[in-house]
């Protein structure tokens, strides 16, 4: 679902239309370019473009000052250009825009993938049964395993990551990001920081990783029988596949989770039939053939990484760099995630 473009995030269609006509053959010259905005997401901005029968999706960074190396549209475009032929569930990119006379930031336009988004509930009219919950869980985790089977060398993707010392860099890099965006002292942070730095896993296998694989980044067919697309590739890289699985687990909520965690996320995974996190790990291990015995570290790190992303957004809101009122409570969400991870370190 799309909506009208939010105030302050408008696009200059008078500049974008000629750019599209120059680079894409199927843009009708005698039809106006129309735009709506996708409301989901709190990072890069995503717009639906329509011109006659033609449709495409435009991605650009947020407006205002940005963290160093964040929101790299050119990198995202180039990854999709190589990934799409090997993993067609990734959208096909059409054109990269780097001309400041067209837009104040680098952007790209890609194909529009259509499908049903599942967020915190099943689509209207779909009965909550054990069977549908299990089916969706299997589709979900099997698709992640399929992504991790992409041959990075053959696809030309190996250049987008540095396998050696991947997790070491991730841990120290996200700690630095948090400290740059910190707005209050959280006592549990020091305990979590110490544990993460002392328990970094050794280098292992590397694959394409999505880095934000969750239900609302998937598009399902109308009958929910299959996944039609995987979207939102802004954090994709080449790295440890268990890092990706850890991110999945950090979003996967169960009925028996503490309120601290349940209040932070509203997800469909609490519905009948959805796999538990343990079952999800076991299914992934079966489909991928990987040893997942060290997954607890990756899950705890994923909670922290998510806290940092939320905190960075809150930092921008607190400093007046964005006026989006959705972000005013993100400081509390970041704090809850850090507290939960710190309390759960010895449970694995």
C-alpha positions in Angstrom: 0.0 0.0 0.0 1.2 3.5 -0.8 0.1 6.9 0.4 0.5 10.6 -0.6 4.1 11.8 -0.3 4.9 13.1 3.2 5.6 16.8 3.7 9.2 17.6 3.3 9.9 14.4 1.3 8.6 15.5 -2.1 10.3 14.7 -5.4 10.7 17.1 -8.3 8.8 15.2 -11.0 9.6 17.9 -13.6 13.2 16.9 -13.3 12.8 13.2 -12.9 10.5 12.7 -15.9 13.0 13.8 -18.5 15.7 11.7 -16.7 13.5 8.6 -17.0 12.7 9.4 -20.7 16.4 9.6 -21.5 17.4 6.4 -19.8 14.3 4.1 -20.2 12.7 3.2 -23.5 9.2 2.4 -22.2 8.4 5.7 -20.5 5.4 7.3 -22.3 6.4 10.9 -23.3 2.8 12.1 -23.5 1.7 10.9 -20.1 2.3 12.7 -16.7 4.5 11.1 -14.1 2.7 10.5 -10.8 4.2 9.5 -7.5 3.0 8.0 -4.2 5.1 7.0 -1.2 5.5 3.7 0.6 4.8 4.4 4.3 6.8 1.6 5.8 10.5 1.8 6.6 12.4 4.3 8.7 15.6 4.6 6.7 15.8 5.1 2.9 12.7 6.6 1.2 10.8 4.6 -1.3 8.4 5.9 -3.9 6.0 4.4 -6.4 6.3 6.1 -9.8 3.6 5.7 -12.5 3.5 7.0 -16.0 0.7 5.6 -18.1 1.0 1.8 -17.9 4.6 2.0 -16.8 5.4 1.6 -13.1 8.7 1.7 -11.2 10.0 2.2 -7.7 12.5 5.0 -6.7 14.8 4.7 -3.8 16.7 7.7 -2.3 18.3 8.5 1.1 16.5 10.5 3.7 16.7 14.3 3.5 19.1 16.1 5.8 22.6 15.2 7.3 23.4 11.5 7.2 25.9 9.2 9.0 29.1 8.5 7.1 28.9 5.7 4.5 25.2 5.2 5.3 22.4 5.2 2.6 24.8 4.3 -0.3 22.3 4.1 -3.2 25.0 3.3 -5.8 26.2 0.3 -3.8 22.6 -0.9 -3.4 22.0 -0.5 -7.1 25.1 -2.4 -8.1 24.4 -5.3 -5.7 20.9 -5.7 -7.1 22.3 -5.5 -10.7 24.4 -8.6 -10.0 22.1 -10.4 -7.6 18.9 -10.3 -9.6 20.0 -12.7 -12.3 21.0 -15.3 -9.7 18.2 -14.6 -7.3 15.2 -13.3 -9.2 13.2 -12.6 -6.0 15.5 -9.5 -5.8 14.0 -6.6 -7.8 15.7 -5.7 -11.2 17.3 -2.3 -11.0 16.6 -0.1 -14.1 18.8 3.0 -13.8 21.1 4.9 -11.3 20.8 8.6 -10.9 23.8 10.6 -9.8 23.1 14.0 -11.4 22.7 16.7 -8.8 20.6 18.8 -11.3 18.0 16.0 -11.1 18.0 15.2 -7.4 20.0 16.4 -4.4 21.2 12.8 -3.6 22.1 9.7 -5.5 19.0 7.5 -6.3 17.9 4.6 -8.4 14.8 3.3 -10.0 13.9 -0.4 -10.1 11.1 -2.7 -11.2 7.9 -2.7 -9.2 7.4 -6.1 -7.6 3.8 -6.7 -6.5 2.5 -8.9 -3.7 1.0 -9.1 -0.2 3.0 -7.7 2.7 2.6 -9.5 6.0 3.4 -7.4 9.0 1.8 -7.9 12.4 -1.3 -9.8 11.2 -2.4 -12.1 8.4 -4.3 -10.5 5.4 -8.0 -9.8 5.8 -10.0 -13.0 5.1 -7.2 -15.4 5.9 -8.0 -17.7 8.8 -5.3 -18.0 11.5 -4.7 -21.8 11.3 -1.7 -23.9 12.4 -1.3 -25.0 8.8 -1.0 -21.4 7.4 1.4 -20.4 10.2 3.7 -23.4 9.5 3.5 -22.9 5.7 4.5 -19.2 6.0 7.3 -20.0 8.4 8.7 -22.7 6.0 8.4 -20.3 3.0 10.2 -17.6 5.0 13.2 -19.6 6.2 13.6 -21.7 3.0 13.9 -18.5 1.1 16.7 -17.3 3.4 18.5 -20.6 2.9 18.1 -20.2 -0.9 19.6 -16.7 -0.8 22.6 -18.1 1.0 23.2 -20.6 -1.8 23.9 -17.9 -4.4 27.4 -18.4 -5.8 29.0 -15.0 -5.0 31.9 -15.5 -7.3 29.8 -16.5 -10.3 27.4 -13.6 -9.6 30.2 -11.1 -9.3 29.2 -10.2 -5.8 32.4 -11.2 -4.0 33.7 -7.6 -4.3 31.0 -6.3 -2.0 32.4 -7.7 1.2 35.6 -8.5 3.1 35.3 -12.0 4.5 38.4 -11.9 6.6 37.5 -10.5 10.1 33.9 -9.9 9.1 32.3 -10.4 12.6 35.2 -8.6 14.3 34.5 -5.6 12.2 30.8 -5.8 12.6 31.0 -5.8 16.4 33.5 -3.0 16.7 31.8 -1.0 13.9 28.4 -1.1 15.5 29.7 -0.3 18.9 31.3 2.9 17.4 28.0 3.7 15.7 26.1 3.4 18.9 28.5 5.6 20.8 28.3 8.3 18.1 24.5 8.3 18.3 24.1 7.8 22.1 21.7 10.2 23.8 21.7 8.8 27.3 23.6 6.4 29.5 22.2 2.9 29.7 23.9 0.9 32.5 23.4 -2.5 30.7 25.3 -1.3 27.7 28.8 -1.7 29.2 28.0 -5.3 30.1 26.7 -6.1 26.6 29.7 -4.3 25.0 32.2 -6.4 27.1 30.4 -9.7 26.3 30.3 -9.0 22.6 33.9 -8.1 22.2 35.0 -11.1 24.2 33.0 -13.7 22.3 33.4 -12.8 18.6 33.1 -16.0 16.5 36.0 -17.0 14.3 35.8 -16.4 10.5 33.8 -19.0 8.7 31.8 -19.4 5.5 30.6 -16.3 3.6 27.5 -15.8 1.5 25.2 -13.0 0.3 23.4 -11.7 3.3 20.3 -9.5 3.2 20.9 -8.1 6.7 17.2 -7.2 7.4 15.3 -10.3 6.4 11.9 -10.2 8.0 8.2 -10.7 7.0 7.5 -7.1 6.0 10.4 -7.2 3.6 8.8 -10.1 1.6 6.0 -10.0 -0.9 3.7 -13.0 -1.0 1.4 -14.2 -3.8 -2.3 -13.3 -3.3 -3.0 -16.9 -2.0 0.1 -16.8 0.2 1.3 -20.0 -1.5 4.7 -18.5 -2.5 7.1 -15.6 -2.0 7.1 -13.3 -5.1 9.9 -10.9 -4.0 12.4 -9.9 -1.3 12.8 -6.1 -1.0 14.8 -3.6 1.0 18.4 -4.5 0.2 20.1 -1.4 1.6 22.2 -3.3 4.1 23.0 -6.4 1.9 26.6 -7.5 1.9 28.9 -10.5 1.7 29.4 -12.0 5.1 28.7 -14.7 7.6 25.3 -16.4 6.9 24.6 -16.9 10.6 24.7 -13.1 10.9 21.7 -13.1 8.7 20.0 -15.8 10.7 20.7 -13.9 13.9 18.9 -10.8 12.4 15.9 -13.1 11.6 15.7 -14.3 15.2 15.9 -10.8 16.6 12.6 -10.0 14.8 10.9 -13.3 15.5 8.6 -12.9 18.6 7.0 -15.8 20.5 4.1 -15.8 22.9 6.3 -16.7 25.9 8.7 -13.8 25.3 9.0 -11.2 28.0 6.9 -8.0 27.7 10.1 -6.0 27.2 10.6 -7.7 23.9 6.9 -8.1 22.9 6.3 -4.4 23.4 9.2 -3.5 21.1 7.9 -5.5 18.1 4.5 -6.4 16.8 4.9 -9.3 14.4 2.8 -12.0 12.8 5.1 -14.7 14.3 3.0 -15.0 17.5 0.1 -16.4 15.5 -0.9 -20.1 15.6 1.4 -22.5 13.8 4.4 -20.2 13.3 7.7 -21.9 14.2 9.4 -21.2 17.4 12.9 -19.7 17.1 14.4 -23.1 17.9 12.3 -24.7 15.2 13.4 -22.0 12.8 17.0 -22.6 13.6 16.6 -26.3 13.1 14.8 -25.8 9.7 17.5 -23.5 8.5 20.2 -26.0 9.6 18.4 -28.7 7.7 18.0 -26.7 4.5 21.4 -25.1 4.5 23.5 -28.0 6.0 25.2 -25.5 8.3 26.2 -25.9 12.0 24.1 -23.4 13.9 25.4 -24.3 17.4 26.9 -20.8 17.9 23.7 -18.9 16.9 23.2 -17.4 20.4 26.0 -14.9 19.8 24.6 -13.8 16.5 21.1 -13.4 18.0 22.4 -11.2 20.9 24.5 -9.1 18.5 21.4 -8.7 16.2 19.4 -7.2 19.1 22.2 -4.8 19.7 22.6 -3.9 16.0 18.9 -3.3 15.7 19.1 -1.1 18.8 21.8 1.0 17.2 19.8 1.5 14.0 16.8 2.6 16.1 19.1 4.9 18.1 20.6 6.5 15.0 17.1 7.3 13.8 16.1 8.7 17.2 19.4 10.7 17.3 18.4 12.4 14.0 14.9 13.1 15.3 16.2 14.5 18.7 18.5 16.8 16.8 15.9 18.1 14.5 17.3 16.4 11.4 13.9 14.8 10.7 10.4 15.9 11.9 8.8 12.5 11.4 6.8 11.9 14.6 7.1 8.1 14.3 10.6 8.4 15.6 9.9 10.3 18.9 9.7 7.0 20.9 12.7 5.3 19.2 15.0 6.2 22.1 12.9 3.9 24.4 12.9 1.1 21.9 16.7 1.2 21.6 17.0 1.1 25.4 14.7 -1.9 25.7 16.6 -3.9 23.1 19.9 -3.2 24.9 18.4 -4.2 28.2 16.9 -7.4 26.8 20.2 -8.5 25.1 22.2 -7.8 28.3 19.8 -9.8 30.4 19.9 -12.7 27.9 23.6 -13.2 27.4 23.9 -16.4 29.5 20.8 -18.1 28.2 22.3 -19.7 25.1 
